[in-house]
Amino acid sequence: MTAIKQGDTVRIHYTGTLRDGNVFDSSEGRDPLEFAVGSGQIIPGLDAALPGMEIGEKKRVEVDCQDAYGPINPAMRQDVPREGIPDDIPLDPGTQLQMQTPDGQALPVTVVDANKETVTLDANHPLAGQDLIFDIEVVSIN
């Protein structure tokens, strides 16, 4: 059989869980995820686990946060003046919002806290600081 190598386009089914067992993403009921191995299209820790696998092979991959979405970066959490946010924007903790960077790029943020003076926004990826577990199955190799 042919084993996966760098540059191959592969299709995998996967289920991603946190250490506590909660599923954060899965291809179940969808088409398999397709990407080129080593291209940077998926998190590094999962990408590195694929070379050598064959079609039909299943594997559990544990990915440290450093090789997933990175550690939580405190600089990505900021307090902004409440007066700068329109009154019709919901500010309940956990609410996902989209800000715009000075160069015009969209930046997803999560509301962490809000009071009359300030709103604390977090631009870290929601899975930053989390070790991840993937159960994967190789569907095809091209």
Secondary structure per residue as TSV (DSSP state, phi and psi in degrees):
chain	resnum	aa	ss	phi	psi
A	1	M	-	360.0	158.6
A	2	T	-	-87.5	132.3
A	3	A	B	-99.6	149.0
A	4	I	-	-64.4	139.3
A	5	K	-	-135.9	164.8
A	6	Q	T	-52.4	136.1
A	7	G	T	92.7	-18.1
A	8	D	-	-65.9	145.3
A	9	T	E	-92.1	123.5
A	10	V	E	-122.3	160.3
A	11	R	E	-125.7	128.5
A	12	I	E	-131.3	149.7
A	13	H	E	-97.5	146.4
A	14	Y	E	-151.2	156.0
A	15	T	E	-133.2	124.6
A	16	G	E	-104.3	128.6
A	17	T	E	-128.4	157.6
A	18	L	E	-86.8	169.1
A	19	R	T	-58.3	-28.0
A	20	D	T	-81.6	0.3
A	21	G	S	95.4	-8.8
A	22	N	-	-70.4	131.1
A	23	V	E	-79.7	127.8
A	24	F	E	-105.1	-18.7
A	25	D	E	-166.0	152.4
A	26	S	E	-159.9	149.9
A	27	S	-	-91.7	2.4
A	28	E	T	-55.4	129.3
A	29	G	T	79.2	5.1
A	30	R	S	-127.8	173.2
A	31	D	-	-66.3	153.0
A	32	P	-	-61.3	155.0
A	33	L	E	-75.2	129.0
A	34	E	E	-116.1	134.4
A	35	F	E	-164.7	164.9
A	36	A	E	-93.2	126.4
A	37	V	T	-64.9	130.3
A	38	G	T	84.2	7.0
A	39	S	S	-91.2	-7.6
A	40	G	S	84.6	11.6
A	41	Q	S	-78.5	-19.7
A	42	I	S	-127.7	172.3
A	43	I	-	-62.5	144.8
A	44	P	H	-57.3	-39.7
A	45	G	H	-65.4	-34.0
A	46	L	H	-77.3	-42.0
A	47	D	H	-56.4	-43.3
A	48	A	T	-68.5	-19.8
A	49	A	T	-84.2	-11.4
A	50	L	-	-83.1	-40.1
A	51	P	T	-53.7	134.2
A	52	G	T	97.7	-18.9
A	53	M	-	-75.5	157.2
A	54	E	B	-123.1	164.3
A	55	I	T	-56.4	133.2
A	56	G	T	87.4	-12.8
A	57	E	-	-73.2	141.2
A	58	K	E	-116.4	149.7
A	59	K	E	-155.0	147.3
A	60	R	E	-102.0	126.6
A	61	V	E	-119.6	122.0
A	62	E	E	-99.3	124.1
A	63	V	E	-117.3	118.6
A	64	D	-	-65.5	148.7
A	65	C	G	-54.8	-30.9
A	66	Q	G	-61.4	-30.3
A	67	D	G	-103.6	14.1
A	68	A	T	-117.3	-104.5
A	69	Y	T	-105.6	11.7
A	70	G	-	81.3	170.9
A	71	P	S	-74.1	164.7
A	72	I	-	-67.2	129.6
A	73	N	-	-102.0	108.9
A	74	P	G	-57.4	-28.1
A	75	A	G	-68.6	-15.3
A	76	M	G	-87.0	2.2
A	77	R	E	-113.3	123.6
A	78	Q	E	-138.3	148.3
A	79	D	E	-91.1	130.8
A	80	V	E	-121.2	150.0
A	81	P	E	-61.9	133.0
A	82	R	G	-59.7	-35.0
A	83	E	G	-63.6	-19.4
A	84	G	G	-85.1	-1.6
A	85	I	S	-112.5	125.8
A	86	P	-	-55.4	145.3
A	87	D	T	-62.3	-24.5
A	88	D	T	-83.7	-1.1
A	89	I	S	-85.1	123.6
A	90	P	-	-68.3	137.6
A	91	L	-	-124.8	28.8
A	92	D	-	-70.2	139.6
A	93	P	T	-53.2	135.5
A	94	G	T	96.6	-13.5
A	95	T	-	-66.3	132.6
A	96	Q	E	-91.5	128.9
A	97	L	E	-125.8	170.8
A	98	Q	E	-127.7	124.7
A	99	M	E	-105.3	171.5
A	100	Q	E	-121.6	130.3
A	101	T	-	-74.7	163.9
A	102	P	T	-55.7	-27.8
A	103	D	T	-91.2	9.9
A	104	G	S	91.7	2.6
A	105	Q	-	-82.2	145.3
A	106	A	E	-74.3	137.3
A	107	L	E	-130.7	110.8
A	108	P	E	-71.2	137.6
A	109	V	E	-135.9	159.4
A	110	T	E	-120.4	135.0
A	111	V	E	-72.4	124.4
A	112	V	E	-98.5	-40.6
A	113	D	E	-158.5	155.2
A	114	A	E	-150.9	138.9
A	115	N	-	-138.0	-168.9
A	116	K	S	-67.0	-26.5
A	117	E	S	-99.1	-40.3
A	118	T	E	-135.7	159.6
A	119	V	E	-126.0	127.8
A	120	T	E	-93.6	121.5
A	121	L	E	-115.6	141.3
A	122	D	E	-120.2	119.7
A	123	A	-	-98.6	5.3
A	124	N	S	-64.3	149.7
A	125	H	-	-59.1	142.6
A	126	P	T	-56.5	-23.6
A	127	L	T	-100.2	7.7
A	128	A	T	-60.3	140.7
A	129	G	T	81.2	-0.5
A	130	Q	-	-103.8	134.4
A	131	D	-	-80.0	138.5
A	132	L	E	-119.3	152.0
A	133	I	E	-125.2	130.1
A	134	F	E	-120.9	130.8
A	135	D	E	-101.4	117.1
A	136	I	E	-123.0	155.7
A	137	E	E	-138.4	127.7
A	138	V	E	-78.5	123.1
A	139	V	E	-96.8	-42.5
A	140	S	E	-154.4	157.7
A	141	I	E	-133.6	126.9
A	142	N	-	-123.3	360.0
